[in-house]
């Protein structure tokens, strides 16, 4: 079972709840702004503690309120890509990518994919010596995804990673995400409010309202 999730959290007057089980390697969270999609991602990452429920991904229990399991974010091995790339402005692209690499791991590629192969797959080989401020939105988001993957994550969370891009760059990133999943088989949770993106990626769609 790739995903076994049942979480609930109250924020003010709003209750955010999400429950699903899926063998699909890609699960998409769909819904309007304010529905709680990012809060669910934060609970999966361990940044926010659910009040009740459990989280198990790829057969590993990360949280279970009933038995007191709540793994810290650092040991969940989660790759998290936010809406904005959040690259370090004082580091060139090469250094930003290295930041995500585990210590003592010279290759740093996820699931048997070497660092060089990942860079080729992302199409960022020509960007390594550039500063973040000089990158386009699509280029910066590719680097952010590469940094997350080079941390050797057990699962990947993508929070509307293409919402600020134009149509052409959106399609480029969607193609890249599909190729990455095919190569690495890393479980992915993808957040969007655009049904067309979810139709393209396939997988299981969970609607929050």
Secondary structure, DSSP 8 states (H G I E B T S, - for coil): --EEEEEEEEETTEEEEEEEEE--SEEEEE--TTSSHHHHHHHHHTSS--SEEEEEETTEEEEETTTTEE--HHHHTEEEE-SS----TTSBHHHHHHHTS-TT-SS--GGG--HHHHHHHHT-GGGTTSBGGGS-HHHHHHHHHHHHHTT--SEEEEESTTTTS-HHHHHHHHHHHHHHHHHH--EEEEEES-HHHHHHH-SEEEE--
